[in-house]
Amino acid sequence: MPTSDALQIIAGVIFLVFVAATFFGAAVAVTTRRLIRSVAGLALCLLGVAGIYYYLSSPFLAFMQILIYIGAVCVTLVFAIMLAERSHRVQMEQKGPLVLALGTLGGSVFTATLLATTLTAQWSDTPPAQADGSLERLGQSLLSTYSMSFELISVVLLVAMVGALVLAREGRDRQ
C-alpha cells in the first residue's frame, strides 16, 4: 500500500497533467491557423479544466463541463466548420509583431497583477464548511439560487444549435 507521501506526489503529478493539458490546449486554440485544430485545442483545454474540477472533488461539475462544452459546443463548432462551404472557410491571418508585442504585454500585466494579488491576499487557515454535494441539493440550487445561470447556459446551447442549423441550411440551398 502506498504511503501518504507517495499519494500526495501522485496527486500533485495528476494535477500538473491537467494543468498542462489546459495550457497546451489553450495555446493550440489561439496559435494555430486552421479552425478545426483550434476547436481541437479548445476541446483539450476544456477537458483539462474538467480534470481540474474532478481533482477538486467536484465530479458532477467535471461531467457537466465535458457534456456541455466538449459534447455540445465543440461538436457544434466542428459541424459548423465542416458544413460551411470551402469558399467561405477563412484561414486566420498572421498578425504583425506589434499585435504580438501588445498581446504579450497585456498577458504579462494580467499575470503580474494576478500573482501580486495572490501573494498579498490574507488567506484563511480554516477550510470552508463542506457542502452537501448531493445531486438533489445541486438540482435544487440550479433551479432556485442559480436559475439565471442555468437559463443562460441553455440559451448558449440553443444559439449554438440554431447557428449550426442555419449554416447547414445555407450550404444545402446553394447546392
Backbone as CSV, one residue per row, in Angstrom:
resi,resn,N_x,N_y,N_z,CA_x,CA_y,CA_z,C_x,C_y,C_z
1,MET,0.848,-1.185,0.000,0.000,0.000,0.000,0.887,1.240,0.000
2,PRO,0.641,2.175,-0.904,1.477,3.378,-0.970,1.327,4.226,0.289
3,THR,2.390,4.925,0.603,2.373,5.799,1.773,1.650,7.099,1.450
4,SER,1.400,7.865,2.490,0.703,9.141,2.324,1.513,10.112,1.470
5,ASP,2.839,10.098,1.649,3.690,10.982,0.844,3.636,10.611,-0.633
6,ALA,3.639,9.314,-0.921,3.581,8.869,-2.310,2.250,9.263,-2.948
7,LEU,1.169,9.145,-2.185,-0.142,9.533,-2.718,-0.212,11.029,-2.991
8,GLN,0.403,11.830,-2.134,0.423,13.274,-2.367,1.234,13.621,-3.606
9,ILE,2.330,12.912,-3.817,3.144,13.157,-5.013,2.363,12.774,-6.267
10,ILE,1.699,11.620,-6.221,0.904,11.181,-7.372,-0.224,12.175,-7.649
11,ALA,-0.894,12.644,-6.597,-1.969,13.627,-6.769,-1.426,14.921,-7.361
12,GLY,-0.244,15.341,-6.920,0.368,16.550,-7.478,0.707,16.389,-8.946
13,VAL,1.204,15.210,-9.322,1.540,14.951,-10.728,0.271,14.942,-11.582
14,ILE,-0.790,14.323,-11.078,-2.052,14.303,-11.821,-2.582,15.719,-12.016
15,PHE,-2.509,16.530,-10.975,-2.945,17.921,-11.091,-2.123,18.657,-12.148
16,LEU,-0.808,18.454,-12.141,0.049,19.120,-13.127,-0.253,18.650,-14.550
17,VAL,-0.631,17.390,-14.706,-1.019,16.894,-16.034,-2.275,17.618,-16.518
18,PHE,-3.248,17.793,-15.631,-4.464,18.528,-16.006,-4.149,19.981,-16.354
19,VAL,-3.290,20.606,-15.571,-2.913,21.998,-15.843,-2.174,22.092,-17.178
20,ALA,-1.250,21.144,-17.424,-0.502,21.151,-18.682,-1.439,20.950,-19.874
21,ALA,-2.406,20.049,-19.739,-3.375,19.841,-20.825,-4.182,21.106,-21.076
22,THR,-4.548,21.797,-20.005,-5.313,23.037,-20.146,-4.498,24.098,-20.872
23,PHE,-3.257,24.306,-20.441,-2.423,25.328,-21.073,-2.044,24.950,-22.504
24,PHE,-1.717,23.680,-22.750,-1.356,23.260,-24.102,-2.546,23.413,-25.047
25,GLY,-3.724,22.989,-24.598,-4.921,23.133,-25.425,-5.237,24.585,-25.728
26,ALA,-5.081,25.452,-24.719,-5.329,26.881,-24.940,-4.325,27.456,-25.926
27,ALA,-3.059,27.042,-25.809,-2.034,27.536,-26.733,-2.332,27.095,-28.161
28,VAL,-2.743,25.845,-28.331,-3.090,25.356,-29.668,-4.301,26.116,-30.206
29,ALA,-5.288,26.354,-29.349,-6.515,27.029,-29.792,-6.257,28.439,-30.297
30,VAL,-5.298,29.137,-29.716,-5.086,30.528,-30.118,-3.931,30.720,-31.092
31,THR,-3.100,29.710,-31.299,-1.950,29.913,-32.183,-2.082,29.260,-33.549
32,THR,-2.888,28.236,-33.674,-2.978,27.559,-34.965,-3.806,28.384,-35.947
33,ARG,-3.524,28.183,-37.224,-4.216,28.949,-38.258,-5.397,28.185,-38.848
34,ARG,-5.523,26.916,-38.516,-6.636,26.111,-39.029,-7.734,26.034,-37.982
35,LEU,-8.958,26.302,-38.393,-10.070,26.373,-37.448,-10.349,25.044,-36.762
36,ILE,-10.250,23.948,-37.486,-10.549,22.649,-36.885,-9.529,22.309,-35.805
37,ARG,-8.282,22.711,-36.000,-7.264,22.493,-34.963,-7.504,23.409,-33.770
38,SER,-8.013,24.599,-34.027,-8.361,25.494,-32.921,-9.460,24.889,-32.055
39,VAL,-10.448,24.282,-32.679,-11.522,23.648,-31.918,-10.985,22.444,-31.147
40,ALA,-10.074,21.683,-31.755,-9.470,20.555,-31.039,-8.669,21.046,-29.832
41,GLY,-7.948,22.145,-29.997,-7.224,22.725,-28.867,-8.167,23.207,-27.782
42,LEU,-9.279,23.812,-28.193,-10.282,24.250,-27.224,-10.851,23.058,-26.465
43,ALA,-11.124,21.971,-27.173,-11.654,20.771,-26.516,-10.646,20.207,-25.517
44,LEU,-9.364,20.186,-25.879,-8.337,19.709,-24.950,-8.246,20.615,-23.730
45,CYS,-8.318,21.909,-23.950,-8.294,22.873,-22.846,-9.477,22.643,-21.906
46,LEU,-10.649,22.485,-22.461,-11.837,22.267,-21.642,-11.794,20.919,-20.934
47,LEU,-11.178,19.916,-21.559,-11.012,18.619,-20.911,-10.063,18.733,-19.720
48,GLY,-9.008,19.525,-19.864,-8.110,19.767,-18.739,-8.813,20.474,-17.599
49,VAL,-9.675,21.433,-17.921,-10.450,22.128,-16.884,-11.387,21.142,-16.184
50,ALA,-11.994,20.240,-16.947,-12.857,19.223,-16.339,-12.049,18.329,-15.400
51,GLY,-10.832,17.999,-15.792,-9.970,17.212,-14.912,-9.642,17.946,-13.626
52,ILE,-9.427,19.244,-13.724,-9.162,20.044,-12.520,-10.402,20.069,-11.632
53,TYR,-11.586,20.190,-12.230,-12.818,20.134,-11.439,-12.919,18.797,-10.700
54,TYR,-12.609,17.717,-11.400,-12.677,16.392,-10.771,-11.650,16.281,-9.650
55,TYR,-10.471,16.806,-9.891,-9.411,16.798,-8.877,-9.838,17.582,-7.638
56,LEU,-10.621,18.627,-7.820,-11.093,19.448,-6.707,-12.380,18.890,-6.087
57,SER,-12.622,17.606,-6.283,-13.748,16.877,-5.675,-15.108,17.389,-6.131
58,SER,-15.209,17.689,-7.412,-16.494,18.085,-7.975,-16.751,17.292,-9.256
59,PRO,-17.027,15.990,-9.117,-17.201,15.166,-10.318,-18.410,15.565,-11.157
60,PHE,-19.467,16.055,-10.517,-20.634,16.468,-11.295,-20.309,17.660,-12.180
61,LEU,-19.592,18.632,-11.633,-19.202,19.799,-12.423,-18.266,19.386,-13.560
62,ALA,-17.366,18.435,-13.292,-16.478,17.933,-14.345,-17.285,17.269,-15.458
63,PHE,-18.267,16.468,-15.069,-19.112,15.807,-16.060,-19.903,16.823,-16.880
64,MET,-20.432,17.844,-16.231,-21.175,18.877,-16.950,-20.263,19.658,-17.895
65,GLN,-19.021,19.892,-17.487,-18.043,20.569,-18.350,-17.843,19.754,-19.626
66,ILE,-17.679,18.456,-19.462,-17.475,17.591,-20.624,-18.743,17.528,-21.473
67,LEU,-19.870,17.338,-20.831,-21.124,17.180,-21.561,-21.526,18.447,-22.307
68,ILE,-21.466,19.589,-21.634,-21.961,20.828,-22.240,-20.942,21.436,-23.190
69,TYR,-19.722,21.646,-22.721,-18.768,22.386,-23.537,-18.088,21.523,-24.590
70,ILE,-17.643,20.338,-24.217,-16.990,19.493,-25.218,-18.039,18.776,-26.053
71,GLY,-19.032,18.204,-25.378,-20.027,17.412,-26.083,-20.999,18.212,-26.913
72,ALA,-21.234,19.442,-26.568,-22.222,20.222,-27.318,-21.575,21.361,-28.091
73,VAL,-20.893,22.247,-27.402,-20.364,23.438,-28.064,-19.258,23.079,-29.055
74,CYS,-18.275,22.281,-28.631,-17.172,21.945,-29.545,-17.655,21.105,-30.721
75,VAL,-18.547,20.161,-30.465,-19.077,19.349,-31.565,-19.888,20.217,-32.523
76,THR,-20.643,21.165,-32.006,-21.394,22.083,-32.866,-20.452,22.937,-33.705
77,LEU,-19.363,23.398,-33.103,-18.378,24.166,-33.871,-17.760,23.317,-34.979
78,VAL,-17.458,22.060,-34.680,-16.900,21.173,-35.709,-17.904,20.985,-36.842
79,PHE,-19.172,20.752,-36.514,-20.194,20.623,-37.556,-20.301,21.894,-38.381
80,ALA,-20.268,23.038,-37.744,-20.367,24.302,-38.475,-19.190,24.471,-39.424
81,ILE,-18.002,24.106,-38.977,-16.820,24.221,-39.840,-16.916,23.248,-41.003
82,MET,-17.357,22.025,-40.726,-17.422,21.015,-41.781,-18.543,21.292,-42.780
83,LEU,-19.640,21.888,-42.318,-20.762,22.138,-43.212,-20.626,23.421,-44.013
84,ALA,-19.757,24.304,-43.575,-19.557,25.549,-44.319,-18.879,25.226,-45.645
85,GLU,-19.235,25.974,-46.648,-18.619,25.745,-47.950,-17.148,26.097,-47.909
86,ARG,-16.405,25.453,-48.776,-14.974,25.691,-48.817,-14.630,27.142,-49.127
87,SER,-15.421,27.781,-49.973,-15.121,29.163,-50.339,-15.337,30.113,-49.166
88,HIS,-16.148,29.691,-48.207,-16.417,30.551,-47.052,-15.469,30.287,-45.890
89,ARG,-14.649,29.267,-46.021,-13.714,28.981,-44.938,-12.640,30.048,-44.915
90,VAL,-12.381,30.523,-43.752,-11.419,31.606,-43.596,-10.253,31.104,-42.771
91,GLN,-9.066,31.257,-43.302,-7.876,30.947,-42.519,-7.492,32.201,-41.767
92,MET,-7.159,32.017,-40.521,-6.766,33.176,-39.730,-5.451,33.715,-40.259
93,GLU,-5.416,35.002,-40.440,-4.205,35.598,-40.987,-3.214,35.888,-39.872
94,GLN,-1.958,35.865,-40.236,-0.891,36.123,-39.275,-0.866,37.609,-38.942
95,LYS,-0.831,37.916,-37.672,-0.779,39.309,-37.240,0.673,39.768,-37.188
96,GLY,0.863,41.048,-37.225,2.203,41.616,-37.213,2.850,41.566,-35.837
97,PRO,4.107,41.982,-35.767,4.830,41.928,-34.495,4.274,42.892,-33.446
98,LEU,3.614,43.963,-33.880,3.036,44.900,-32.913,1.902,44.239,-32.130
99,VAL,1.049,43.490,-32.820,-0.053,42.799,-32.154,0.491,41.748,-31.196
100,LEU,1.530,41.031,-31.617,2.156,40.034,-30.750,2.754,40.694,-29.512
101,ALA,3.418,41.823,-29.693,4.025,42.524,-28.558,2.954,43.043,-27.601
102,LEU,1.871,43.604,-28.137,0.790,44.096,-27.283,0.097,42.956,-26.539
103,GLY,-0.097,41.846,-27.205,-0.699,40.682,-26.548,0.184,40.138,-25.443
104,THR,1.487,40.079,-25.709,2.431,39.617,-24.691,2.465,40.577,-23.510
105,LEU,2.458,41.873,-23.794,2.459,42.872,-22.725,1.182,42.772,-21.884
106,GLY,0.042,42.669,-22.543,-1.224,42.543,-21.818,-1.272,41.284,-20.963
107,GLY,-0.817,40.166,-21.519,-0.777,38.920,-20.756,0.169,39.002,-19.571
108,SER,1.302,39.671,-19.766,2.272,39.826,-18.680,1.718,40.702,-17.561
109,VAL,1.051,41.791,-17.928,0.449,42.667,-16.914,-0.638,41.913,-16.146
110,PHE,-1.462,41.161,-16.857,-2.507,40.377,-16.201,-1.906,39.349,-15.249
111,THR,-0.867,38.638,-15.704,-0.219,37.633,-14.864,0.424,38.267,-13.643
112,ALA,1.098,39.402,-13.826,1.733,40.080,-12.689,0.689,40.556,-11.684
113,THR,-0.424,41.087,-12.173,-1.492,41.536,-11.278,-2.090,40.364,-10.509
114,LEU,-2.340,39.277,-11.205,-2.888,38.088,-10.561,-1.925,37.530,-9.523
115,LEU,-0.640,37.480,-9.855,0.372,36.977,-8.927,0.497,37.884,-7.708
116,ALA,0.521,39.195,-7.919,0.624,40.133,-6.796,-0.598,40.034,-5.886
117,THR,-1.765,39.903,-6.479,-2.983,39.768,-5.681,-2.967,38.474,-4.879
118,THR,-2.518,37.400,-5.500,-2.465,36.113,-4.818,-1.472,36.129,-3.666
119,LEU,-0.321,36.738,-3.874,0.714,36.734,-2.839,0.401,37.672,-1.683
120,THR,-0.358,38.726,-1.913,-0.641,39.686,-0.844,-1.987,39.452,-0.167
121,ALA,-2.768,38.487,-0.631,-4.088,38.233,-0.046,-3.946,37.587,1.329
122,GLN,-4.903,37.849,2.179,-4.948,37.227,3.502,-5.764,35.933,3.380
123,TRP,-5.082,34.807,3.400,-5.738,33.523,3.231,-6.151,32.972,4.584
124,SER,-7.315,32.397,4.654,-7.829,31.818,5.890,-7.171,30.467,6.138
125,ASP,-6.864,30.180,7.399,-6.266,28.894,7.745,-7.303,27.788,7.869
126,THR,-8.533,28.152,8.108,-9.573,27.148,8.269,-10.293,26.943,6.941
127,PRO,-10.493,25.696,6.571,-11.207,25.445,5.314,-12.681,25.798,5.459
128,PRO,-13.315,26.190,4.360,-14.751,26.489,4.429,-15.544,25.219,4.715
129,ALA,-16.727,25.389,5.215,-17.582,24.245,5.514,-17.908,23.503,4.226
130,GLN,-17.864,22.190,4.283,-18.130,21.371,3.111,-19.618,21.410,2.772
131,ALA,-19.900,21.512,1.518,-21.290,21.488,1.055,-21.797,20.056,1.072
132,ASP,-23.084,19.916,0.980,-23.715,18.603,0.991,-23.198,17.750,-0.163
133,GLY,-23.188,18.299,-1.360,-22.644,17.610,-2.522,-23.594,16.644,-3.193
134,SER,-24.796,16.472,-2.682,-25.720,15.530,-3.298,-26.315,16.142,-4.564
135,LEU,-26.687,15.278,-5.476,-27.278,15.752,-6.728,-28.638,16.400,-6.491
136,GLU,-29.358,15.923,-5.485,-30.655,16.535,-5.177,-30.472,17.987,-4.741
137,ARG,-29.510,18.231,-3.876,-29.237,19.599,-3.410,-28.740,20.464,-4.569
138,LEU,-27.899,19.878,-5.441,-27.407,20.615,-6.596,-28.555,20.997,-7.525
139,GLY,-29.470,20.068,-7.760,-30.628,20.358,-8.602,-31.496,21.461,-8.030
140,GLN,-31.697,21.433,-6.717,-32.471,22.497,-6.073,-31.764,23.841,-6.212
141,SER,-30.441,23.842,-6.074,-29.682,25.091,-6.216,-29.761,25.626,-7.638
142,LEU,-29.667,24.720,-8.626,-29.722,25.153,-10.024,-31.059,25.797,-10.366
143,LEU,-32.121,25.294,-9.786,-33.443,25.808,-10.125,-33.936,26.894,-9.179
144,SER,-33.155,27.232,-8.162,-33.559,28.319,-7.261,-32.480,29.400,-7.218
145,THR,-31.372,29.126,-6.563,-30.327,30.136,-6.386,-29.657,30.509,-7.703
146,TYR,-29.356,29.508,-8.529,-28.605,29.745,-9.761,-29.479,29.597,-10.998
147,SER,-30.746,29.942,-10.901,-31.646,29.741,-12.037,-31.254,30.597,-13.242
148,MET,-30.756,31.810,-13.010,-30.361,32.679,-14.124,-29.169,32.083,-14.875
149,SER,-28.176,31.583,-14.147,-27.026,30.949,-14.790,-27.459,29.722,-15.577
150,PHE,-28.357,28.945,-15.008,-28.870,27.753,-15.671,-29.568,28.125,-16.975
151,GLU,-30.346,29.176,-16.966,-31.037,29.633,-18.174,-30.052,30.170,-19.208
152,LEU,-29.022,30.880,-18.768,-28.023,31.397,-19.708,-27.282,30.264,-20.407
153,ILE,-26.972,29.197,-19.673,-26.316,28.044,-20.288,-27.223,27.443,-21.359
154,SER,-28.507,27.334,-21.065,-29.415,26.765,-22.061,-29.541,27.670,-23.284
155,VAL,-29.480,28.982,-23.101,-29.529,29.911,-24.238,-28.274,29.768,-25.097
156,VAL,-27.107,29.612,-24.463,-25.859,29.422,-25.216,-25.953,28.167,-26.077
157,LEU,-26.451,27.082,-25.511,-26.600,25.849,-26.284,-27.616,26.018,-27.413
158,LEU,-28.698,26.718,-27.153,-29.709,26.955,-28.184,-29.134,27.766,-29.336
159,VAL,-28.395,28.822,-29.031,-27.787,29.653,-30.074,-26.796,28.835,-30.895
160,ALA,-26.003,27.995,-30.240,-25.040,27.166,-30.965,-25.753,26.202,-31.913
161,MET,-26.832,25.588,-31.462,-27.560,24.652,-32.321,-28.246,25.369,-33.480
162,VAL,-28.859,26.509,-33.218,-29.514,27.264,-34.291,-28.484,27.734,-35.312
163,GLY,-27.330,28.185,-34.852,-26.264,28.599,-35.766,-25.806,27.463,-36.658
164,ALA,-25.660,26.274,-36.088,-25.260,25.118,-36.890,-26.331,24.771,-37.918
165,LEU,-27.592,24.846,-37.525,-28.671,24.555,-38.471,-28.730,25.581,-39.598
166,VAL,-28.515,26.846,-39.283,-28.521,27.894,-40.313,-27.391,27.660,-41.302
167,LEU,-26.199,27.345,-40.799,-25.072,27.080,-41.698,-25.335,25.858,-42.566
168,ALA,-25.921,24.826,-41.994,-26.214,23.622,-42.768,-27.253,23.911,-43.842
169,ARG,-28.257,24.688,-43.509,-29.310,25.001,-44.481,-28.774,25.875,-45.611
170,GLU,-27.927,26.862,-45.287,-27.342,27.708,-46.328,-26.504,26.878,-47.284
171,GLY,-25.780,25.890,-46.757,-24.974,25.021,-47.608,-25.827,24.201,-48.551
172,ARG,-26.974,23.712,-48.077,-27.878,22.927,-48.923,-28.562,23.795,-49.971
173,ASP,-28.947,25.008,-49.600,-29.636,25.899,-50.536,-28.744,26.286,-51.705
174,ARG,-27.457,26.382,-51.487,-26.536,26.791,-52.557,-26.219,25.650,-53.514
175,GLN,-26.470,24.423,-53.091,-26.119,23.280,-53.945,-27.162,22.994,-54.925
